[in-house]
Structures are given as structure tokens and as C-alpha cells.
Amino acid sequence: MRILVTGGAGFIGSHYVRTLLAGGYEGFEDARVTVLDKLSYAGNTANLPMDHPRLDFVRGDILNTELLDHLLPGHDAVVHFAAESHVDRSVAGAAAFVTTNVLGTQSLLDACLRLDVGPVVQVSTDEVYGSIDSGAWTEEEPLLPNSPYSASKAAADLLARSYHRTHGLDVRVTRCTNNYGTHQHVEKLIPHFVTRLLRGMTVPLYGDGSNIREWLHVDDHCRAVQLVLTGGRAGEIYNIGGATALTNREMTERLLDLCDADFSSVEYVEDRKGHDLRYAIDDRKIRAELGYAPRRTLDEGLREVVAWYRDRPDWWKPQTDATSQGGAA
């Protein structure tokens, strides 16, 4: 078994790769993994066991068709994590998001079709649905993205659907809630807050902090992706939920407590343009069809994450020096 993982040096992709190589997925204990990653600012080879005998790392861009034609033959499946994913960056400038998330996905799908490689798991986000006042989105909901990031992911999802419907390519789409865990770039909300609080700095809270998000440990997300790869149906969409919803203020309070800080460390900032108020997804489909259920509680996971960032300043301090854009809540 040989798996190509795009974006495998990033936060979620690297967790999936580390678990694969550690024998964490039944039936894939001997799988060989090729990681294709262009190592943009959020990609980091320190996230990967680079000397592992079953890992082949290739630095490159999914837009490089010659590279894809060289790499893809011999692979049994593709898990497509590669994406630009930071909403604030997409508000500041959308071009990179359209290039990577839309054109990059199209390039990858074309290559898989041309070389008869599949299944392909397109890893997406709940943000493609937009904001919801009450209830929860099912996979049948229309896509109403509100940021350039989520619009680019929605476009990629629709391309994936079209390649299945038009060409018969085995593409399966996953849409997950907000992820958290170790090895997450400091521009994202939880590591941004934690690394600032550990340095005695203030943290930025958008608006009044009432925006609601569901939170999912990266390990639960990756297990769900593997379930879709091994048991999902071609052309289908699977929502992946965490079942723990908090306002951004509530998440901030938890992080303050874990970092031995109080609300005097919070600085309210002007709300983000087009800031979605509430995300909530209905994941009964993946639970019923594939037996998915999250294992990590948020309390357990957050304690682990804060402890990891406290112990690994060598990993995150270079990012704080190089990155000016961080995530407000």
C-alpha cells in the first residue's frame, strides 16, 4: 500500500502521516507514505520523522503537473490536505487561496484522472456552509461561504464533485470543525493565544467574543479521514464533528486558566470582516456509516496542547519571529 499525502508537513497532514508511520491505522501498518509539500510558511519538516524508512518526502507544488506525473504512478490513494487555510490572511489577500486551494486541487484531480489513481480524499472545512443561527448543517446543505478562504475551499469541493460526476473519479470529501492539537502553527487561535500567554502578553478577542465554534482534536479528525479513505463511498461528503461548541470568549477563558492568566490579559479588537457567528455540523452520517466517534475530550486535549507548547519553545519561537499575523478569537 502506497499513499500520497499532499500538505503532509502541515499541522493536520503531519499528524496523519505520523500516525500512519507509527502503525496507528489498522491494515496500513506497512504502508509507504509519500509527502508532497511546498513548505510554505506553515509547512515544517520538523513535524515529520524525516528518517523513517517508509517515508518519502518531496518538496514541490501540486500545481507542478510534471512533478505529479512523475510522483503519482504506483500510489494506491491520495489524501489531499494541501491548502492555504488562515481566514485573516485570505481577507488581506485572496490570490494565494484561489491559486492553491482551487487551481491546485484542479491540478491534482487532473493528474489522478490522467494516471488512474484513486481514491482521493479531499479534506475540507465546515466553513464552506457559512454561518448558521440554529440547528446544524447536514451534507445536503447548500454552500454559502463568507470568506475568501472558505469560498476557495467550497470551489475545490465542487471541483471534486464534478470530477466524480463527469469522469467517474473516486473522490470523497470530508468537512471538519475547528481542529486543535500539537504542532499547529502559531497563527491559529489556540497556539497563538497559548504562546502569547506563556510569554506574559495580551491576547486579542474579536468583537464581544460571542462567535461560536465546534472544536475537534486533530487525532480524531485524522481517524475520521482514514475511515473515509478505507470505507467511504465515492462521490460522497462526510461531515466530521467534535460535539464540543464554545463561544470564543469561553475558549479564551479556558486558555487563560490553563496558562495561569486572567481576563486582564485579554484585549478586545475590532471584529473581522464577514466574521461568521456560528458553525455547527450534523455528523450523523459518518457515525452511522463508518462508526466514527471522537475520543478526546476538549478538557483533556487542551491540557495536552498547553503542556506541549510550554515544553517546546524551540518549535514555536521561530514562527513568532517570522510571522506577524496571528489569530484573534
ABEGO torsion letter per residue (X at the ends): XBBBBBGAABAAAAAAAAAAAAGABBGAAABBBBBBBAGBAABBAAABBAABAABBBBBBBAABAAAAAAAABGBABBBBABBBABAAAAAABAAAAAAAAAAAAAAAAAAAAAAGBOBBBBBBBAAAAEBBABEBBBAABBBBBABAAAAAAAAAAAAAAAAAAAAGBBBBBBBBBBBBEBGBBAABAAAAAAAAAAAGBBBBBBEAGABBBBBBBAAAAAAAAAAAAAABBBGBBBBBBAGBBBBAAAAAAAAAAAAGBBAAABBBBBBBBGBBABBBBBAAAAAAAAGBBBABBAAAAAAAAAAAAAABAAAAAAAAAABABBBBX
